[in-house]
Amino acid sequence: MIKLTGVTKSYKDFEAVKDLSLEVRDGEILGIIGHNGAGKSTTLKMMVGLISPTSGTVEVMGRDMARDGTYVKRFLGYLPEESPLYENMTVNEYLRFFSELYDMPPAKAKERIDLLLDSLKLPERNKLTGELSKGMKRKVAIARALLHDPKLLVLDEPSSGLDPLTSFFIVDYMRRLRNEGKTIVLSAHNLFHVEYVCDRVAIMKNGRLVVCDTMENIRKDLGKREYEVKFMSDQRLDYDKKDGNYIYRTADVGEIASLLRNISENNWALVDMSMKESALEDIYVKLMAE
Ligand SMILES: Nc1ncnc2c1ncn2[C@@H]1O[C@H](COP(=O)(O)OP(=O)(O)OP(=O)(O)O)[C@@H](O)[C@H]1O
C-alpha cells in the first residue's frame, strides 16, 4: 500500500529522515515509534504528500507521490499531530463543510456523518467544536479524516494527550477499522497501544529505521511481559484488592483491553495502568539508550 525507498528529508543541512526504506502492507496496522524528534511526523507527512522527500521515492497504491499525489490523496485520510478545528462551527456544521469539499451529495454526507459520530460515541453534534473536551475534539478530527471513507489512514499520535480510557477507545476503534479492511499507519508513544493494535512495528531513532518487525516476532524474541491495571468500583468484583483498589495483572493484551472496555462501560474509575517487563518497552528503552 505504501513503499518508501531510500527516503531522506533534509531541512536546510539537517537530515530529519535518513535513507529510510519501509513498506506498509495492505490491511495491516503499522506502528511507528521513537523518541521525540526521531522523524516520525516527517515520515508520515511524506507518506501523505504534504512534504516531498529530498531524495528517494514514496509510492502509495503503486503510484509515485511526486507524480500522482493529487490522484492518490482521495484514497487517503490523514490525522495530523495537532488538529485545530473551526471553533465557531458545531460538530455537524464542521463535518458538513468538509463533506462539501469532498463533493459528497448532502444525503450521503449526512448518513456518513451520523454513522461516524455514532461509532465514535460522540453525541454532541450541535455543540460548537470550541466547547468540546480534548478527547471529543480528537474524535471530530478522526471523523473528518474518515469522512470520504479512505482505504488508507495515516495517523500522527491519534491518542496522545488524552485520558487513558478515551485514548484506549481511539486505538480500539483503529483496530475495528483495520478489521473492516482499512490499512493504517500510526505513530505512538504508548507502548501498550502499540502492542495491542499493531501488526508490525517500526522503531526510528535519529531519523533512521532501527527495527521493523511483526508484533508476533517481537513478542517471540522477548518473551512474557505483564500489564497491571488498578481500578475502583462500587460493585463487589472477583478481582484482588489492595488499598481499596481492584488489581488485575496479566501478560495477555486482549484481556487488558477487555477489562478497559468493562471499566469504561460501567463507569468505574481507572486508577493506574502500568507494564511489568514490557517486551516492547524493553527493546525500545535499550535501543534508545545505545
Ligand atoms: N519544518 C521543519 N524545519 C526544520 N526542522 C524540522 C521541521 N520539521 C521537523 N524538523 C526537525 O526534524 C526532526 C524530526 O521531527 P519530527 O517532527 O519528524 O519528529 P517526531 O519523531 O515526530 O517527534 P515527536 O514525537 O516529538 O512528534 C526534529 O529534529 C525536528 O526539529
The ligand as a Tripos MOL2 file, in Angstrom:
@<TRIPOS>MOLECULE
LIG
   31    33     1     0     0
SMALL
NO_CHARGES

@<TRIPOS>ATOM
      1 N1          9.7800   22.3050    9.2020 N.pl3     1 LIG1
      2 C1         10.9040   21.9570    9.8460 C.ar      1 LIG1
      3 N2         12.0110   22.7080    9.7660 N.ar      1 LIG1
      4 C2         13.1570   22.3550   10.3880 C.ar      1 LIG1
      5 N3         13.2930   21.2420   11.1490 N.ar      1 LIG1
      6 C3         12.2150   20.4350   11.2770 C.ar      1 LIG1
      7 C4         10.9670   20.7480   10.6430 C.ar      1 LIG1
      8 N4         10.0830   19.7680   10.9530 N.ar      1 LIG1
      9 C5         10.7440   18.8830   11.7430 C.ar      1 LIG1
     10 N5         12.0140   19.2920   11.9380 N.ar      1 LIG1
     11 C6         13.0280   18.5910   12.7310 C.3       1 LIG1
     12 O1         13.1380   17.2650   12.2380 O.3       1 LIG1
     13 C7         13.3130   16.3310   13.3090 C.3       1 LIG1
     14 C8         12.2250   15.2790   13.2510 C.3       1 LIG1
     15 O2         10.9740   15.8880   13.5850 O.3       1 LIG1
     16 P1          9.6260   15.0600   13.6140 P.3       1 LIG1
     17 O3          8.5370   16.0310   13.9190 O.co2     1 LIG1
     18 O4          9.5130   14.2630   12.3750 O.co2     1 LIG1
     19 O5          9.8800   14.0840   14.8520 O.3       1 LIG1
     20 P2          8.8650   13.1260   15.6370 P.3       1 LIG1
     21 O6          9.5350   11.7990   15.7220 O.co2     1 LIG1
     22 O7          7.5320   13.1730   15.0030 O.co2     1 LIG1
     23 O8          8.8140   13.8070   17.0720 O.3       1 LIG1
     24 P3          7.6260   13.9140   18.1720 P.3       1 LIG1
     25 O9          7.4930   12.5500   18.7910 O.co2     1 LIG1
     26 O10         8.1590   14.9260   19.1220 O.co2     1 LIG1
     27 O11         6.3810   14.3680   17.4410 O.co2     1 LIG1
     28 C9         13.3040   17.1590   14.5930 C.3       1 LIG1
     29 O12        14.6410   17.4210   14.9720 O.3       1 LIG1
     30 C10        12.6140   18.4520   14.1860 C.3       1 LIG1
     31 O13        13.0660   19.5550   14.9410 O.3       1 LIG1
@<TRIPOS>BOND
     1     1     2 1
     2     2     3 ar
     3     2     7 ar
     4     3     4 ar
     5     4     5 ar
     6     5     6 ar
     7     6     7 ar
     8     6    10 ar
     9     7     8 ar
    10     8     9 ar
    11     9    10 ar
    12    10    11 1
    13    11    12 1
    14    11    30 1
    15    12    13 1
    16    13    14 1
    17    13    28 1
    18    14    15 1
    19    15    16 1
    20    16    17 2
    21    16    18 1
    22    16    19 1
    23    19    20 1
    24    20    21 2
    25    20    22 1
    26    20    23 1
    27    23    24 1
    28    24    25 2
    29    24    26 1
    30    24    27 1
    31    28    29 1
    32    28    30 1
    33    30    31 1
@<TRIPOS>SUBSTRUCTURE
     1 LIG1         1 GROUP 0 **** ****
